[in-house]
Structure formats: C-alpha cells, structure tokens
Amino acid sequence: MIPSIGIEDGGNRMADHEAAVTLLKKYFGYEQFRRGQDRAIDALLTGRDVLCVMPTGVGKSICYQLSAMALPGVTLVISPLISLMKDQVSSLLQVGIKAAYINSSLTAGQYKTALRRAAEGQYKIIYVAPERLLTDGFLSAVRQMDISLIAVDEAHCVSQWGQDFRPGYLDIGSFVETLPRRPVVGAFTATATEKVRADIQRLLQLENPCTLTTGFNRENLYYQVRRPDQKLRELERILEQRREHCGIVYCATRKNVELVTEHLRAKGYEAAGYHAGMSDTQRGQNQEAFQYDRVRIIVATNAFGMGIDKANVSFVIHYNMPKNIESYYQEVGRAGRDGSPADCILLYSGMDVRTNQFLIEKSAEDWEGLTAEQAAQQKEKEYELLKYMTWYATTSDCLRGYILRYFGEEAPGYCGDCGNCRGKFEEVDATLPARKALSCILRLEERRRSVGKRSLAEFLHGGNAERTRWIKLFADAFHGSLAQTPVQRICDIIDRLTEEGLLAVRDGQFPVLATTERTEAFLEEEQDFMIRVPIREAETLTQGEPEEGLLHTLKQLRTALAKRASVPAYVIFSDATLRGMCVKKPQNDRELLQISGVGENKLKKYGAQFLEAITAFQPQDG
C-alpha cells in the first residue's frame, strides 16, 4: 500500500495508493500494478533505496517513471545505452511526460542546451550515460537541480561478475556523494546472481535497500527446444508461420549471423544482421530499421539486445544454444514485452556445445586484470554454467519448470504450456544402453583412458570411424553392443545419465565423460533407468489473432501515425492494446479508455482516429 504522502501532479497534491493508481492510468493506461511494482514504488516514495530484480518485460521502468511523477523535483535515470535512452524518452513524450537524454549522440550545441533546460527544471526525467556523471558541465548543471530520485537501470553493469560490466558504473557512488543532498537511489536489473546483487548494493552504496525479486515466470512465453537435422530448413519452417510478426534470431557467431541473414533475404524475408564486427553506423542503421518495423527480423549475436525496448517482438529463435541460462533467459525475455503470447524456440545440436566451449576458451584470452588462479576459476564457472544450459536443451522435463528451478523458484513438474509438456512423449526403458555406457566408461577409466559423448555413442553403436577405433584396444567387448539403438538416442541417454548425476563431464579443450561416486552403486544394484523421449516434434504457433482483418487495419493506422511522429509503431500503441481494441470494439472515448494501454494523453492524441477505424471496419464475407 502506498503510504499517505504528497504526490505532485500538475501542481496539485495527492496522496496514497489510489493516487498512484490514478497516475498509472493517466500516463501509462494501466488499471493496476504488476507484481512487485507497487512495493518498489512504495519504498521509493517513502525515501528508501531499492534493489529490484525483475525479469525483462514485466515493467521495471514504470517503477521509477511513475515514482518520478509522484515525487517533487527531477529524477535522473542512469542508463548504459543510447538506443535505450532514445526509446524511453520517445515513449515518455508520447504519454505527456517531459523527458530528455544526455549522452554522446548530442552535438556540442544540443548538449549545452539540454544542460541549460535541465538546470531550469524543464524536464521531469533525465536519462544520462554513466560516463557523463563526473564531467564538469554535468556536475555544474545538477547542482542547480532538485534531484529527488536516481534510478540506475541495468544495474548489473556495475559488477565485474555481471554479464555486461561497464566501468563507468563505478562512478555512480562518487557522483551521489558530490550532490548537496543525497536523493533516494533505486537499482534495477532483469537478472542478477547473489554475488552480483551484493556488488550492486556495495558499489552503488545503497542504504538499507528494499530488495525485491519478483519471480521469473513469464506466463506469456512459450518455451520449446527442437533438434533438427538441418537448422536452416527448420528456421524457414518456423518463420513461414510467422511472416507478419517481428522477431529476433540469435546466433553464436558472426559467421552464422551473416549466413542466416543472407539465406533469409534470399527467401524473401525482411531481415537485417547485427554483430560486433560491423561498423557502428551499420549496426545503428540495422537496429533502427528493426525498431521502426522497416525489417521484421533481426539476426544477431549477443552483442544485440541489452536495453532493447521493442514491445512487439513475438518470437525469439536461438539458432545456436547460448553459453548459459542467464543469457538465454535475458534474450528470450525480449519477446512478448507487451504481454502478448510469444514463442521462444531453441534449435539445438551437439555442435552448439563445442562452439560454446571454443568461445569460452577464446574469451579467456581477453580477460584482463585476473590472476591465473582467478582466470581458471572464471573458466571453470563458465563451463559449469554451460553444463546447465546443455541440460536444458536435452531434458524431456518441463522447460518452464527447469528455468524456474534454476533461478531458485519452486515449480511444478508439468506446466502444460511448453514444448515438452505439449509434446508427445513415451516412457522408454533405457536400462540396457545405460548400463553398457557406464560399464564401458568404467573399463576405459581402469586403463586411464577417457572418451567424449559422441565418440562413445558411435562406438557403442558399432561405428568404425577413425576416432573410435582406438577404443577397441581397451573396451572391445562393448563395440557394437548397442547396434540396434540409434547414435542420437545413445547420446540422449548419456545426457540423461549426466543430468541424473550418474556421469560427469570433465571440461577442457576436449570435454570427456567420467564416472561419479554413484556410478558403481547403480551398476551393482541393477537399478532400472527409464527416460522420456519424444514421439514426434511438437508444433508451436502463437495464439490466433483476434479479428485478423480489424487488427491489420489498426496496425496500418498505427504505422501511419508512427511515421508522422517519427517514433516506433509500438510507441503509439502496443500489439496487446490493439488486440484489446479488436476484442472489445470500443465505440466512444469512455470505452476506449478502458482498454489496457490507453491513457489520457494518448486518448487525446489518437483516440478519435482509432475509434473511427473501428467503427468503419467491415469484415469481408466468405
């Protein structure tokens, strides 16, 4: 409950929770807060620091944007990316909130003007890059401002153990100390381990913060893993069903980005590439084309994504498996930000594991400032994280439950709405192949030999490839002992044995299998080993569009208005809001204002045009 405090709104003083909800509806068009938003706002408005971990797409920004409107004075938002600042400022201006950004994209004249206007109090919210905080011009301007709140977005950037360490974030604590009066400080991020959270609190000098972790279940996201023989063909199959939708295709390497982009363009798709090997200009142009819907698909490495605030991404496809669950969760979180159903599909192959192992070894060459021992520990950590990611890609259990349990949440074994829960599986007795695999590895270990997963599977199946012939010298009795079991099925069984702790993987340049303390006990007790295997590949489709003809009409109107205003289409109204209009078909201002995402300012700007389009729409017969 928001306590009874003064809330400033156009010169009028308001109070309590109802006042906060009023601001929420007025500016953002929502009737109620999402989980955790009211607690974060409550803390900020009572002068308490906040450390908030909220998944991508559940509304972190509203926590500090609404607080900014409720507090007197100015709110500074420290943000790492120019594109993110531009998107958020555009969105705020659309809903009638005076905002600006200060970063390196401004000319000297624009920068000077922005600082002057900020000092004069013309902005309610000011976005600033961390590198600007301790510059003389900015320090001079902020000393003339009444700063009530500092919001640190993507706060994990302050930690060297985070995914996107940014040295400029280390200046934030010093900057706060220079201010005449310490404002309340809020730190916001989508994912943060316990170690990163501790770094955030220490390095940002948060004082007794209210710490919130709202949960990691994004119910509108549909998770699926596919294991196709030909990834490009499978990608075509997926995209053919989604030609009218916007989405991201993530690849592990620059080479794959270029390969996939060229292939999709040749097949007639509007696609653009994005990776660190491109020039800043080319990356910026491609990102803008995606943001403004001039291309529907962006094919990218993980260099693309942090701070992307595009609400109408309806699918995220991973052409290659990421290195860890944290990265995967953050990347798929860019889908369905407006609450609409969205698909998160991982195309997995064993080669993905080897690619990531290579990337881990390669990245270790660039680690600076770490001792040999620290570098070894970091590499070991990354291999451990890769192991959990591989288990996700190979499990037959509930995918949603796997992710939630990974982040420490309780989860049912069956969600009913992921690729594994929807797919058709059968229970298979894998006792014999499991025992053969374990016994073979034991035999090799007795002779101080080791083997990788694929080589073992091919050997047990009876293959005579050069790389498996040496195994016959030490374990000939097992060669071809699983001739009736496909190599891929043997690999699946080995994955399951590893997930169950009956096998381990020793990482290095060539990862090899190893027994565990449970292996011999399993063999001696003659335990059964059952696994679930798919009968056929489950299909994934986003939910059908309500009133497809009307939705298409409203999207065309939105596109025209967005071009006129020079903003991305979703800044006008999100897809979820348009779907709400299609379902409820409002006939007047009062009814339109009841649609989630329609606030007072947008009603004044666009309401008449959308009501006219809804009234004039006539569905085609037949």
LUMKOL-437752 format. One line per 5 residues: number of its first residue (from 0); for each residue x, y, z of C-alpha. Coordinates in Angstrom, 2 decimals, m for minus. Each point is the difference from the previous one (the first is absolute). Layout:
REM residues N
NUM = X/Y/Z  ...
***
This chain:
REM residues 622
0 = 0.00/0.00/0.00  1.39/3.42/m0.99  0.12/2.03/3.22  m1.67/3.39/0.40  2.63/2.32/m1.36
5 = m0.12/2.97/m2.29  m0.09/m0.90/m3.68  0.59/2.82/m2.41  m2.10/0.10/m3.17  m0.32/3.24/m1.91
10 = 0.26/2.06/3.15  m2.68/m1.95/1.89  0.92/m2.03/3.10  m1.37/m3.55/0.11  0.56/m2.91/2.33
15 = 0.02/m3.80/0.57  m0.37/m3.04/m2.19  m3.04/1.22/m1.91  1.95/3.05/m1.11  2.81/m2.21/m1.31
20 = m2.51/m2.13/m1.93  m1.49/3.20/m1.41  3.41/1.01/m1.32  0.50/m3.51/m1.39  m3.22/0.23/m2.01
25 = 0.47/3.62/m1.02  3.49/m0.36/m1.43  0.37/m3.67/m0.86  m3.57/m1.16/m0.54  0.07/m2.91/2.48
30 = m2.64/m0.72/2.63  2.26/m1.75/2.52  3.62/m0.66/0.86  1.81/m3.14/m0.97  1.53/m2.19/2.65
35 = 2.68/1.85/1.97  m0.48/3.42/m1.62  m2.07/1.39/2.88  2.54/m1.21/2.59  2.88/1.64/m1.85
40 = m1.93/3.25/m0.40  m1.08/m0.13/3.64  3.64/m0.18/1.12  1.23/2.74/m2.32  m2.77/2.41/0.99
45 = 0.74/m0.48/3.68  3.67/0.82/m0.57  1.40/m3.54/0.15  2.59/m1.30/m2.47  m1.08/m2.91/m2.21
50 = 1.79/m2.95/m1.60  m2.48/m1.50/m2.44  0.53/m3.16/m2.07  m2.87/m0.29/m2.48  0.00/m2.14/m3.16
55 = 0.19/1.78/m3.34  m3.42/1.12/m1.13  m1.85/0.21/3.32  0.27/3.75/0.52  3.16/1.08/1.84
60 = m0.02/3.41/m1.68  m3.47/0.89/1.28  1.32/m0.37/3.56  2.28/3.01/m0.35  m1.99/1.89/m2.65
65 = m3.16/0.09/2.09  2.00/0.78/3.14  1.53/2.91/m1.90  m3.47/1.40/m0.68  m1.02/m0.50/3.60
70 = 3.04/1.72/1.52  0.87/3.69/m0.12  3.08/1.03/m1.96  1.95/m1.94/m2.60  0.82/m3.68/m0.49
75 = 3.31/m1.03/m1.56  0.01/m3.35/m1.77  3.50/m1.40/m0.56  m0.13/m2.23/m3.06  2.73/m1.81/m1.98
80 = m1.27/0.26/m3.56  m0.84/2.92/m2.27  m2.66/m2.01/m1.84  m1.75/m0.82/3.27  m0.02/3.67/1.06
85 = m1.44/1.12/m3.32  m2.75/m2.63/0.09  m1.02/0.77/3.57  0.03/3.77/m0.48  m2.12/m0.36/m3.16
90 = m2.50/m2.13/1.91  m0.14/2.46/2.92  m0.58/2.97/m2.30  m2.86/m1.90/m1.65  m1.80/m0.37/3.34
95 = 0.56/3.64/0.96  3.02/m0.28/2.32  2.78/2.55/m0.53  3.22/m1.95/m0.42  3.41/0.31/m1.66
100 = 3.24/m1.91/m0.37  3.61/1.14/0.35  2.61/m2.11/m1.76  2.65/m0.01/m2.71  m2.56/0.01/m2.84
105 = m0.68/3.71/0.62  1.97/2.71/m1.76  1.86/2.52/2.13  m2.84/2.49/m0.49  m2.71/m2.54/0.81
110 = 1.89/m1.14/3.08  0.34/3.58/1.28  m3.70/0.70/m0.64  m1.07/m3.21/1.73  2.08/0.84/3.09
115 = m1.44/3.52/0.12  m3.57/m1.22/m0.24  0.67/m2.69/2.58  1.40/2.61/2.43  m3.12/2.13/m0.63
120 = m2.24/m2.92/1.01  m1.59/m0.55/m3.41  0.27/m3.79/0.25  m1.56/m2.39/2.48  2.19/m2.97/m0.99
125 = 3.54/0.22/m1.38  1.84/m3.00/m1.41  3.78/0.16/0.19  2.89/m2.30/m0.91  2.21/m0.94/2.99
130 = 3.09/1.44/m1.71  m1.60/3.50/0.12  m0.59/0.09/3.73  3.34/1.44/1.16  0.57/2.41/m2.90
135 = 0.23/3.68/1.01  m2.94/1.14/m2.12  m2.36/m2.64/1.35  1.08/0.45/3.62  m0.57/3.76/m0.33
140 = m3.51/m0.57/m1.36  m1.12/m2.57/2.58  1.03/2.24/2.88  m2.79/2.33/m1.14  m2.61/m2.77/m0.09
145 = m2.24/m1.37/2.72  0.75/m3.71/m0.49  m2.42/m2.25/1.84  0.86/m3.36/m1.52  2.90/m1.69/m1.77
150 = m1.00/m3.16/m1.87  2.80/m2.29/m1.17  m1.25/m2.09/m2.91  1.79/m3.24/m1.01  1.65/0.16/3.42
155 = 1.87/m3.29/m0.52  2.42/2.02/m2.17  1.68/1.18/3.22  1.29/m3.50/0.77  2.98/m1.65/m1.68
160 = m1.84/m3.29/0.57  m3.04/1.26/m1.89  m0.65/m0.68/m3.68  0.70/3.53/m1.25  2.54/1.65/2.28
165 = 0.29/3.76/m0.71  2.85/1.85/1.79  m1.95/3.29/m0.11  m2.50/m1.50/2.45  2.71/0.04/2.67
170 = m0.24/3.83/0.00  m3.62/0.02/1.17  0.82/m0.21/3.72  2.48/2.90/m0.27  m2.54/2.03/m1.99
175 = m2.67/m0.42/2.68  2.49/1.17/2.65  0.57/3.27/m1.91  m3.68/1.00/0.20  m1.06/2.60/2.58
180 = m2.71/m2.37/1.23  m0.05/m3.76/m0.45  m3.11/m1.07/m1.95  m1.60/m3.41/0.29  1.74/m2.53/m2.26
185 = m1.65/m2.87/m1.86  1.94/m2.76/m1.77  m1.81/m2.08/m2.64  1.05/m3.06/m1.99  m1.57/m3.06/m1.66
190 = 2.35/m2.72/1.25  2.58/0.02/2.77  1.63/m2.80/1.94  0.48/0.35/3.73  3.59/1.15/m0.57
195 = m1.07/2.67/m2.49  m2.75/1.22/2.32  2.57/0.40/2.78  2.25/1.99/m2.37  m2.89/2.24/m1.01
200 = m0.83/0.85/3.60  3.66/0.60/0.96  1.22/1.89/m3.07  m3.10/2.21/m0.33  0.11/0.61/3.77
205 = m3.67/m0.86/0.46  m1.18/0.73/3.53  m2.14/m2.75/1.55  m1.70/m0.66/m3.33  m3.36/m1.64/m0.48
210 = 1.05/m3.04/m2.03  m2.57/m1.44/m2.41  0.18/m3.06/m2.23  m3.37/m0.37/m1.64  0.33/m3.47/m1.45
215 = 1.12/m1.28/m3.37  m3.16/m1.51/m1.44  m1.05/1.79/m3.21  m3.30/m1.76/m0.63  m0.44/1.43/m3.50
220 = 3.25/m1.56/m1.23  m0.12/m3.45/m1.60  3.28/m1.91/0.27  1.00/m2.72/m2.43  3.17/m1.85/m0.99
225 = 0.29/m1.57/m3.44  2.85/m2.23/m1.19  m0.21/0.22/m3.81  2.32/m1.73/m2.44  0.16/3.18/m2.10
230 = m0.30/3.23/1.94  m0.51/2.33/m2.96  m2.90/m2.07/m1.27  m1.53/m0.13/3.48  0.41/3.77/0.36
235 = m1.85/0.51/m3.29  m2.77/m2.26/1.23  m0.38/2.02/3.19  0.09/3.40/m1.70  m2.46/m1.01/m2.74
240 = m2.66/m0.17/2.72  0.94/3.45/1.28  0.43/2.18/m3.09  m2.03/2.86/1.48  1.86/0.02/3.31
245 = 3.18/1.65/1.26  2.72/m2.08/1.61  3.65/m0.57/0.84  2.22/m2.86/m1.16  3.06/m0.38/2.24
250 = 3.16/m1.66/m1.32  3.18/m0.87/1.90  2.45/1.33/m2.60  0.33/2.84/m2.50  0.38/m2.56/m2.79
255 = m3.39/m1.52/0.82  m1.61/3.45/0.18  1.14/0.72/m3.53  m0.95/m3.47/m1.24  m3.51/0.13/1.46
260 = m0.64/3.61/m1.05  0.98/m0.67/m3.60  m2.08/m3.17/m0.08  m3.11/1.71/1.34  0.33/2.90/m2.42
265 = 0.32/m2.44/m2.88  m3.25/m1.59/1.18  m1.78/3.36/m0.06  0.09/0.91/3.69  0.61/3.57/1.22
270 = 3.08/m0.71/2.10  3.03/1.95/1.23  3.15/m1.19/1.74  1.69/1.29/3.14  3.38/m0.94/1.48
275 = 3.06/1.66/1.51  2.01/m0.33/m3.21  m2.24/2.53/m1.77  0.68/3.71/0.09  m1.82/2.08/2.60
280 = m1.90/1.68/m2.84  m1.18/m3.27/m1.55  m1.04/m1.45/3.36  m1.89/3.17/0.84  m1.81/0.02/m3.34
285 = m1.01/m3.65/0.28  m1.19/0.38/3.58  m2.05/3.08/m0.92  m1.52/m1.83/m2.98  m1.12/m2.76/2.36
290 = m1.27/2.42/2.64  m2.10/1.86/m2.57  m1.31/m3.19/m1.67  1.78/0.65/m3.29  1.34/m3.54/0.38
295 = m1.89/m2.66/1.90  2.93/m2.22/0.97  3.34/0.86/1.57  2.65/m2.74/m0.11  2.58/0.67/2.68
300 = 2.67/m1.16/2.37  m0.37/0.78/3.70  1.51/3.42/m0.81  m3.63/0.96/m0.71  m2.61/0.30/2.65
305 = 0.76/1.72/3.30  m2.41/2.89/0.32  m2.07/m0.92/m3.05  m3.46/1.28/0.86  m1.98/m1.28/m3.00
310 = m3.40/m1.12/1.20  m1.22/m2.00/m3.01  2.65/m2.72/m0.21  m2.12/m3.15/m0.30  2.79/m2.57/m0.30
315 = 3.62/m0.53/0.98  1.73/m2.87/m1.75  3.42/m1.20/1.08  1.71/m1.44/m3.06  2.78/m1.04/2.37
320 = m0.12/m0.79/3.70  1.31/2.82/2.27  2.78/m0.55/2.55  m2.19/0.16/3.09  m3.56/0.14/1.29
325 = 0.40/3.63/1.12  0.74/1.15/m3.56  m2.75/m2.18/m1.44  m2.59/1.29/2.45  0.95/3.62/m0.61
330 = m0.08/m0.44/m3.78  m3.35/m1.81/m0.18  m1.34/2.66/2.36  0.07/2.45/m2.90  m3.06/m1.80/m1.38
335 = m3.53/0.80/1.10  0.84/3.18/1.89  m3.56/1.27/m0.49  m1.43/m3.14/1.59  m1.02/m1.63/m3.29
340 = 0.72/m3.70/m0.59  3.51/m0.53/m1.36  2.12/m2.97/m1.01  3.54/m0.77/1.22  1.45/m2.78/m2.12
345 = 3.49/m1.45/0.37  1.46/m1.95/m2.94  2.49/m2.33/1.68  2.78/m2.22/m1.30  3.01/m1.56/1.67
350 = 2.23/2.34/m2.02  m1.41/2.90/2.04  1.76/m1.36/3.08  3.33/m0.16/m1.80  m0.49/3.52/m1.40
355 = m0.60/1.37/3.48  2.99/m1.85/1.39  2.11/1.66/m2.68  m1.49/3.42/0.85  0.77/m0.50/3.71
360 = 3.62/m0.88/m0.77  0.24/2.95/m2.41  m1.51/2.51/2.44  2.46/m1.11/2.69  2.79/1.49/m2.12
365 = m1.58/3.45/0.40  m0.54/0.00/3.77  2.00/2.87/1.45  0.95/0.66/3.58  m0.55/m3.60/1.16
370 = 2.68/m2.16/1.55  0.57/m3.45/m1.50  m1.95/m1.50/2.89  m2.92/2.41/m0.46  m0.05/m0.65/m3.76
375 = m0.10/m3.75/0.63  m2.88/0.45/2.44  m1.89/2.17/m2.47  0.47/m2.56/m2.77  m1.16/m2.80/2.30
380 = m3.09/2.05/0.86  m0.83/0.55/m3.67  0.34/m3.70/m0.77  m2.30/m0.79/2.92  m2.59/2.48/m1.30
385 = 0.27/m1.51/m3.48  m0.76/m3.39/1.51  m3.33/1.24/1.41  m0.86/1.60/m3.34  0.71/m3.30/m1.79
390 = m2.21/m1.88/2.42  m2.83/2.43/m0.76  0.44/m0.67/m3.72  m0.07/m3.78/0.47  m2.51/m0.54/2.81
395 = m3.39/m1.57/m0.61  m1.40/1.63/3.15  m2.04/3.20/0.16  2.10/2.83/m1.48  m1.72/2.76/1.97
400 = 0.51/m1.94/3.21  3.68/m0.54/m0.83  0.58/3.77/m0.39  m1.90/0.88/3.17  1.84/m2.59/2.09
405 = 3.31/1.23/m1.40  m0.75/3.47/1.39  m0.99/m1.45/3.35  m3.77/m0.02/m0.34  m2.32/m2.88/0.72
410 = m1.69/m1.32/m3.12  m2.37/m2.84/m0.87  1.35/m2.84/m2.11  m2.60/0.71/m2.68  m1.08/3.47/m1.20
415 = m2.15/m1.19/m2.92  1.26/2.80/m2.23  3.55/m0.64/m1.18  1.36/m2.12/m2.81  0.72/m2.95/2.28
420 = m3.32/0.14/1.85  m1.98/0.39/m3.24  2.08/m2.50/m1.94  m0.75/m3.68/m0.22  2.45/m2.12/1.94
425 = 0.28/m3.62/0.88  1.72/m1.63/2.94  2.85/m2.20/m1.21  2.00/m2.58/1.93  3.61/1.11/m0.57
430 = 1.51/m2.29/2.63  2.05/m2.14/m2.38  1.60/2.88/m1.99  0.57/1.93/3.23  1.83/m2.95/1.57
435 = 2.03/m0.59/m3.17  1.08/3.65/m0.11  0.94/0.16/3.68  1.84/m3.34/m0.09  1.96/1.04/m3.08
440 = 1.13/3.23/1.64  1.01/m1.91/3.13  2.07/m2.37/m2.11  1.75/2.92/m1.70  0.69/1.75/3.31
445 = 1.60/m3.16/1.37  2.46/0.35/m2.85  0.36/3.76/0.56  m1.81/0.87/m3.19  m2.91/2.38/m0.61
450 = m2.51/0.63/m2.77  m2.43/2.68/m1.16  m3.75/m0.46/m0.29  m0.30/m0.24/m3.79  2.97/m2.33/m0.37
455 = m1.40/m2.31/2.68  m3.43/m0.06/m1.62  1.43/m0.83/m3.43  2.24/m2.70/1.50  m2.88/m1.66/1.87
460 = m2.11/0.13/m3.16  2.77/m1.79/m1.90  1.52/2.76/m2.07  3.49/m0.44/m1.42  0.97/3.64/m0.36
465 = 3.65/0.78/0.55  m0.72/1.85/3.24  m1.67/m3.04/1.61  2.38/m2.77/m1.10  2.44/0.63/2.85
470 = m2.74/m0.77/2.54  m0.09/m3.62/m1.24  3.51/m0.46/1.37  m1.30/0.52/3.54  m3.72/m0.87/m0.10
475 = m0.52/m2.24/m3.03  m2.78/m1.99/1.70  m2.29/3.03/m0.14  0.50/0.81/m3.69  m3.34/m0.26/m1.80
480 = m1.78/m1.15/3.16  m2.76/2.57/m0.71  m0.19/m0.54/m3.75  m3.82/0.17/0.09  m0.04/3.34/1.81
485 = 0.45/3.15/m2.16  3.08/2.11/0.78  m2.15/3.04/0.86  m2.06/m2.06/2.46  3.21/m1.20/1.69
490 = 1.10/3.65/0.27  m3.39/0.84/1.57  0.48/m2.77/2.55  3.50/1.23/0.84  m1.41/3.53/0.47
495 = m2.62/m1.39/2.37  2.61/m1.97/1.95  1.98/3.21/0.38  m3.06/1.96/1.11  m0.79/m2.71/2.58
500 = 3.55/0.16/1.40  0.97/m3.50/m1.13  2.57/1.49/m2.36  2.07/3.18/0.09  1.62/2.07/m2.71
505 = 3.61/1.07/0.44  0.39/3.25/m1.87  2.99/1.14/m1.96  1.03/0.33/m3.61  m1.66/m3.39/m0.64
510 = m2.70/m0.71/2.63  m0.13/m3.66/1.05  m2.36/m2.17/2.03  0.85/m1.21/3.50  m1.68/m2.22/2.54
515 = m1.23/1.35/3.33  m0.28/m1.41/3.51  m3.50/m1.23/m0.94  1.01/m1.93/m3.12  1.20/m3.27/1.52
520 = m2.88/m0.12/2.48  m2.47/0.34/m2.87  1.64/m2.89/m1.86  0.31/m2.25/3.07  m3.63/0.51/1.07
525 = m1.26/m0.69/m3.54  m2.33/2.98/0.06  m2.38/0.72/m2.88  0.53/3.14/m2.06  m3.09/1.47/m1.70
530 = 0.02/3.08/m2.23  m2.65/2.04/m1.84  0.57/0.43/m3.73  m2.05/1.95/m2.55  m2.22/m1.95/m2.36
535 = 0.01/2.87/m2.48  0.99/3.67/m0.08  m2.69/2.18/1.56  m1.23/2.96/m2.01  0.06/3.49/1.43
540 = m2.27/2.82/m1.11  m0.78/3.30/1.62  m3.62/0.39/0.93  m2.33/0.95/m2.81  m0.58/3.69/m0.62
545 = m3.35/1.37/1.14  m1.94/1.48/m2.92  3.01/m0.22/m2.33  m1.45/2.45/m2.54  m0.68/2.69/2.60
550 = 3.38/m0.55/1.62  1.68/0.47/m3.38  m1.97/3.24/m0.53  1.00/1.36/3.41  3.63/m0.94/m0.58
555 = m0.03/1.91/m3.30  m1.41/3.07/1.77  2.60/m0.35/2.75  2.80/m0.19/m2.57  m1.18/3.18/m1.72
560 = m0.23/1.89/3.30  3.44/m1.29/1.07  1.59/1.22/m3.23  m1.59/3.40/0.47  1.32/0.21/3.58
565 = 3.40/m1.57/m0.89  m0.29/m2.64/2.73  m0.14/m3.82/m0.04  m3.52/m1.34/m0.58  m0.31/m1.63/3.42
570 = 0.53/3.41/1.65  m3.43/1.03/m1.34  m1.74/m3.14/1.34  1.33/m3.48/0.67  m1.27/m3.08/m1.81
575 = m1.70/m1.08/3.23  m1.91/3.29/0.12  m1.09/m0.38/m3.64  m1.19/m3.53/0.74  m2.01/1.38/2.90
580 = m1.68/2.44/m2.41  m0.80/m2.88/m2.38  m1.61/m2.05/2.76  m1.99/2.77/1.73  m0.63/2.27/m3.04
585 = m0.43/3.23/2.00  m2.45/2.54/m1.43  0.86/3.13/2.00  2.74/1.65/2.06  m1.20/m1.52/3.26
590 = 0.07/m3.54/m1.39  3.35/0.54/m1.73  1.52/1.24/3.27  m0.89/m3.36/1.54  2.42/m1.78/m2.33
595 = 3.29/m0.86/1.72  2.74/2.25/m1.37  m2.26/2.94/m0.87  0.74/2.96/2.25  m1.43/3.50/0.00
600 = 2.73/1.55/m2.12  m0.16/m2.65/m2.71  m3.77/0.16/0.03  0.22/3.71/m0.83  2.63/m0.57/m2.70
605 = m1.29/m3.09/m1.74  m3.36/m1.03/1.43  m2.23/1.50/m2.69  1.98/m1.61/m2.83  m0.09/m3.48/1.51
610 = m3.69/0.24/0.89  m0.74/1.05/m3.56  1.97/m2.97/m1.38  m1.80/m2.44/2.31  m3.43/1.40/m0.91
615 = 0.74/0.01/m3.75  1.42/m3.53/m0.11  m2.16/m2.51/m1.83  1.21/m3.63/m0.05  0.17/m1.65/m3.42
620 = m2.63/m2.65/m0.72  1.19/m3.54/m0.66
***
